[in-house]
Amino acid sequence: MDRRAFLIATGATLTGAADQWLTSPGQTPPTTASTDRVQVTSSTVDHLDQRLDHLRHLDDSWGGGTLRTLASAELEHIESLLNDGRYTTAVGQRLQSAAAENARLCGWLAFDSGDHAAGQRYYLTALRAAREADDRATGANTLAFMAIQTYSIGNPADAITLVDTAQTALGRNATPRVQAMLHARIARAYAKAGRPRECAHAMTAAYDAYAKGPHDDDPAWCYWLTTGELENLAGSSALDLGDWARALARFDGALAAAYGNDGYQRDHALYLTRAAEAHLAQRDIEQACASAEQAVTLLGGVTSARSSSTLSTFRSKLDPYRDTPAARDFLASLAS
């Protein structure tokens, strides 16, 4: 039994953590003036934010398995500065925000590696730090990533609640890009729950918000929501709802938007694998295997359990067609 797959909080315990984040006041770190402590300045936090941004972008190419140790070490460093450094109240608040986003990233990397329990522990740590920093945007982003984990393991109802809490927290204060991200994320949860009408409404809202363009005050962490990723989320939702034609149209859009961009191998592989599932559902075995073969090539060197699991799911669905030439060749290439 792989105990890494078990979450430490589900149901009311999980959604209760989100409610507590929403309603409990934070406690901004006080000014620390002791001269025997390391001085932490605004410039120090600038450097920490830059390193965190580099980690986020490395994840796009390398996957969670490779970066987990590095990201957790960075989080420990930030926590040591919070505990042992001296800083003003304003700098302390920024440090807490950095800790929140770093913990959120650690949670994502753990989830992407298949370690769900560790991922959720990091997410809950991120929520607490975001509350202490009074950073609702980072807290809302954390809830959105918690929702990915929650609906991925078969609990879309709690995922809907998590994203709804994030939307309530930000209200009209979110930039259009952040609003688009949250609308798209709750659409995925609605699709997993088998609620096509709500899914379609949320995806329309996501496209409408995204069309308003980027803003100067967009958080650095929302860079990943591109046209290609929005198309992928729409395609994945259609795939979950059994609308194969719509899924393929959206995946084609995702791949067209991603063409020539070499920084997102894992995401491109996911687009291809999900497109392969849609082709397979239409019994286009040859095209399904061709898409999956491209995904395997892209994943070379990327350590992502999530991507590997998607390919494994496709392989199991391909099993009834294993005697067809295309399936036989594809399965042989995996074995070689």
FENPE-V253030 format. One record per residue. N is the residue number from 1. RES is the residue in one small letter. OMEGA is omega in degrees with one decimal (999 if undefined). Layout:
n->N res->RES omega->OMEGA
n->N res->RES omega->OMEGA
//
This chain:
n->1 res->m omega->179.1
n->2 res->d omega->-176.1
n->3 res->r omega->176.3
n->4 res->r omega->-176.9
n->5 res->a omega->-175.4
n->6 res->f omega->178.4
n->7 res->l omega->179.9
n->8 res->i omega->178.5
n->9 res->a omega->176.7
n->10 res->t omega->173.6
n->11 res->g omega->-175.5
n->12 res->a omega->178.7
n->13 res->t omega->-179.3
n->14 res->l omega->-178.4
n->15 res->t omega->175.5
n->16 res->g omega->176.6
n->17 res->a omega->177.5
n->18 res->a omega->179.1
n->19 res->d omega->179.3
n->20 res->q omega->177.1
n->21 res->w omega->-176.0
n->22 res->l omega->-169.7
n->23 res->t omega->-176.1
n->24 res->s omega->177.9
n->25 res->p omega->177.2
n->26 res->g omega->177.8
n->27 res->q omega->-178.4
n->28 res->t omega->179.8
n->29 res->p omega->-179.1
n->30 res->p omega->174.5
n->31 res->t omega->179.3
n->32 res->t omega->-171.8
n->33 res->a omega->-177.4
n->34 res->s omega->-175.5
n->35 res->t omega->179.8
n->36 res->d omega->177.9
n->37 res->r omega->179.1
n->38 res->v omega->178.4
n->39 res->q omega->176.6
n->40 res->v omega->-177.2
n->41 res->t omega->175.9
n->42 res->s omega->177.8
n->43 res->s omega->177.5
n->44 res->t omega->-178.8
n->45 res->v omega->175.0
n->46 res->d omega->179.5
n->47 res->h omega->178.6
n->48 res->l omega->178.9
n->49 res->d omega->178.6
n->50 res->q omega->179.5
n->51 res->r omega->178.1
n->52 res->l omega->177.9
n->53 res->d omega->176.8
n->54 res->h omega->178.8
n->55 res->l omega->178.9
n->56 res->r omega->-177.7
n->57 res->h omega->175.3
n->58 res->l omega->178.3
n->59 res->d omega->-179.7
n->60 res->d omega->-176.4
n->61 res->s omega->-170.6
n->62 res->w omega->-175.3
n->63 res->g omega->-172.3
n->64 res->g omega->-174.9
n->65 res->g omega->-176.8
n->66 res->t omega->-169.8
n->67 res->l omega->-172.5
n->68 res->r omega->-176.8
n->69 res->t omega->-179.2
n->70 res->l omega->-178.7
n->71 res->a omega->179.9
n->72 res->s omega->176.3
n->73 res->a omega->177.9
n->74 res->e omega->177.8
n->75 res->l omega->177.8
n->76 res->e omega->178.8
n->77 res->h omega->179.2
n->78 res->i omega->179.0
n->79 res->e omega->178.4
n->80 res->s omega->176.7
n->81 res->l omega->177.0
n->82 res->l omega->-175.2
n->83 res->n omega->-169.8
n->84 res->d omega->-178.6
n->85 res->g omega->172.4
n->86 res->r omega->-172.0
n->87 res->y omega->176.1
n->88 res->t omega->177.9
n->89 res->t omega->-179.4
n->90 res->a omega->178.9
n->91 res->v omega->178.0
n->92 res->g omega->177.6
n->93 res->q omega->177.8
n->94 res->r omega->177.0
n->95 res->l omega->178.1
n->96 res->q omega->177.6
n->97 res->s omega->177.7
n->98 res->a omega->177.7
n->99 res->a omega->-179.8
n->100 res->a omega->-178.2
n->101 res->e omega->177.4
n->102 res->n omega->177.4
n->103 res->a omega->175.7
n->104 res->r omega->178.0
n->105 res->l omega->177.5
n->106 res->c omega->177.2
n->107 res->g omega->178.6
n->108 res->w omega->-178.8
n->109 res->l omega->177.5
n->110 res->a omega->177.4
n->111 res->f omega->-179.2
n->112 res->d omega->177.3
n->113 res->s omega->-179.7
n->114 res->g omega->-178.8
n->115 res->d omega->-171.5
n->116 res->h omega->-178.0
n->117 res->a omega->178.1
n->118 res->a omega->178.9
n->119 res->g omega->-178.6
n->120 res->q omega->176.9
n->121 res->r omega->178.0
n->122 res->y omega->179.7
n->123 res->y omega->179.3
n->124 res->l omega->173.9
n->125 res->t omega->179.3
n->126 res->a omega->178.8
n->127 res->l omega->180.0
n->128 res->r omega->-179.8
n->129 res->a omega->178.4
n->130 res->a omega->177.7
n->131 res->r omega->-180.0
n->132 res->e omega->180.0
n->133 res->a omega->-172.8
n->134 res->d omega->-177.1
n->135 res->d omega->-175.3
n->136 res->r omega->-179.2
n->137 res->a omega->179.4
n->138 res->t omega->176.0
n->139 res->g omega->178.6
n->140 res->a omega->177.1
n->141 res->n omega->177.5
n->142 res->t omega->178.8
n->143 res->l omega->178.8
n->144 res->a omega->177.9
n->145 res->f omega->173.0
n->146 res->m omega->179.6
n->147 res->a omega->177.3
n->148 res->i omega->-179.8
n->149 res->q omega->-174.1
n->150 res->t omega->179.3
n->151 res->y omega->179.5
n->152 res->s omega->179.2
n->153 res->i omega->171.1
n->154 res->g omega->179.7
n->155 res->n omega->-176.0
n->156 res->p omega->-177.9
n->157 res->a omega->177.6
n->158 res->d omega->178.2
n->159 res->a omega->177.7
n->160 res->i omega->179.7
n->161 res->t omega->-179.3
n->162 res->l omega->-178.6
n->163 res->v omega->177.4
n->164 res->d omega->176.8
n->165 res->t omega->178.3
n->166 res->a omega->179.8
n->167 res->q omega->177.9
n->168 res->t omega->-177.1
n->169 res->a omega->-175.8
n->170 res->l omega->-179.6
n->171 res->g omega->-178.2
n->172 res->r omega->-178.0
n->173 res->n omega->179.8
n->174 res->a omega->173.9
n->175 res->t omega->178.7
n->176 res->p omega->-179.4
n->177 res->r omega->177.2
n->178 res->v omega->176.1
n->179 res->q omega->179.3
n->180 res->a omega->179.4
n->181 res->m omega->-178.1
n->182 res->l omega->176.7
n->183 res->h omega->-179.3
n->184 res->a omega->-178.8
n->185 res->r omega->179.1
n->186 res->i omega->174.4
n->187 res->a omega->177.7
n->188 res->r omega->179.3
n->189 res->a omega->176.7
n->190 res->y omega->178.5
n->191 res->a omega->178.9
n->192 res->k omega->-180.0
n->193 res->a omega->-179.7
n->194 res->g omega->-178.4
n->195 res->r omega->-172.1
n->196 res->p omega->-176.7
n->197 res->r omega->179.4
n->198 res->e omega->178.2
n->199 res->c omega->-179.3
n->200 res->a omega->179.7
n->201 res->h omega->-178.6
n->202 res->a omega->179.5
n->203 res->m omega->176.1
n->204 res->t omega->177.5
n->205 res->a omega->179.1
n->206 res->a omega->178.9
n->207 res->y omega->-179.5
n->208 res->d omega->-179.8
n->209 res->a omega->-179.1
n->210 res->y omega->-178.4
n->211 res->a omega->178.5
n->212 res->k omega->173.4
n->213 res->g omega->180.0
n->214 res->p omega->176.8
n->215 res->h omega->-179.8
n->216 res->d omega->-178.1
n->217 res->d omega->173.1
n->218 res->d omega->175.7
n->219 res->p omega->-179.4
n->220 res->a omega->-173.8
n->221 res->w omega->-178.4
n->222 res->c omega->-179.0
n->223 res->y omega->-171.2
n->224 res->w omega->-178.9
n->225 res->l omega->179.3
n->226 res->t omega->175.0
n->227 res->t omega->-180.0
n->228 res->g omega->-178.9
n->229 res->e omega->177.2
n->230 res->l omega->176.8
n->231 res->e omega->178.4
n->232 res->n omega->179.7
n->233 res->l omega->176.6
n->234 res->a omega->178.7
n->235 res->g omega->178.8
n->236 res->s omega->177.3
n->237 res->s omega->178.2
n->238 res->a omega->178.0
n->239 res->l omega->179.3
n->240 res->d omega->-177.4
n->241 res->l omega->176.1
n->242 res->g omega->178.4
n->243 res->d omega->-170.1
n->244 res->w omega->-178.0
n->245 res->a omega->178.1
n->246 res->r omega->179.3
n->247 res->a omega->-178.6
n->248 res->l omega->178.5
n->249 res->a omega->179.8
n->250 res->r omega->178.6
n->251 res->f omega->174.5
n->252 res->d omega->177.4
n->253 res->g omega->179.0
n->254 res->a omega->-178.8
n->255 res->l omega->177.6
n->256 res->a omega->179.8
n->257 res->a omega->-177.0
n->258 res->a omega->-174.2
n->259 res->y omega->177.8
n->260 res->g omega->178.5
n->261 res->n omega->-173.6
n->262 res->d omega->-174.6
n->263 res->g omega->-172.4
n->264 res->y omega->-174.6
n->265 res->q omega->-178.0
n->266 res->r omega->-178.9
n->267 res->d omega->178.4
n->268 res->h omega->178.4
n->269 res->a omega->177.1
n->270 res->l omega->178.3
n->271 res->y omega->-177.2
n->272 res->l omega->-178.0
n->273 res->t omega->178.5
n->274 res->r omega->173.8
n->275 res->a omega->177.8
n->276 res->a omega->177.7
n->277 res->e omega->179.6
n->278 res->a omega->176.3
n->279 res->h omega->-179.2
n->280 res->l omega->178.7
n->281 res->a omega->176.8
n->282 res->q omega->178.5
n->283 res->r omega->171.3
n->284 res->d omega->-171.4
n->285 res->i omega->-176.7
n->286 res->e omega->180.0
n->287 res->q omega->177.2
n->288 res->a omega->-178.8
n->289 res->c omega->178.2
n->290 res->a omega->178.3
n->291 res->s omega->179.7
n->292 res->a omega->178.4
n->293 res->e omega->176.5
n->294 res->q omega->179.5
n->295 res->a omega->178.9
n->296 res->v omega->179.3
n->297 res->t omega->-179.2
n->298 res->l omega->-176.2
n->299 res->l omega->179.6
n->300 res->g omega->179.7
n->301 res->g omega->179.0
n->302 res->v omega->-178.0
n->303 res->t omega->-178.1
n->304 res->s omega->178.8
n->305 res->a omega->-179.7
n->306 res->r omega->178.9
n->307 res->s omega->179.3
n->308 res->s omega->179.4
n->309 res->s omega->178.2
n->310 res->t omega->177.1
n->311 res->l omega->178.3
n->312 res->s omega->177.2
n->313 res->t omega->177.9
n->314 res->f omega->-178.6
n->315 res->r omega->179.4
n->316 res->s omega->178.0
n->317 res->k omega->179.5
n->318 res->l omega->-172.5
n->319 res->d omega->179.8
n->320 res->p omega->-177.5
n->321 res->y omega->-172.0
n->322 res->r omega->-179.6
n->323 res->d omega->175.8
n->324 res->t omega->-177.2
n->325 res->p omega->-177.3
n->326 res->a omega->179.7
n->327 res->a omega->179.5
n->328 res->r omega->179.9
n->329 res->d omega->-179.6
n->330 res->f omega->-179.8
n->331 res->l omega->177.4
n->332 res->a omega->179.8
n->333 res->s omega->176.2
n->334 res->l omega->-177.0
n->335 res->a omega->-174.7
n->336 res->s omega->999
//
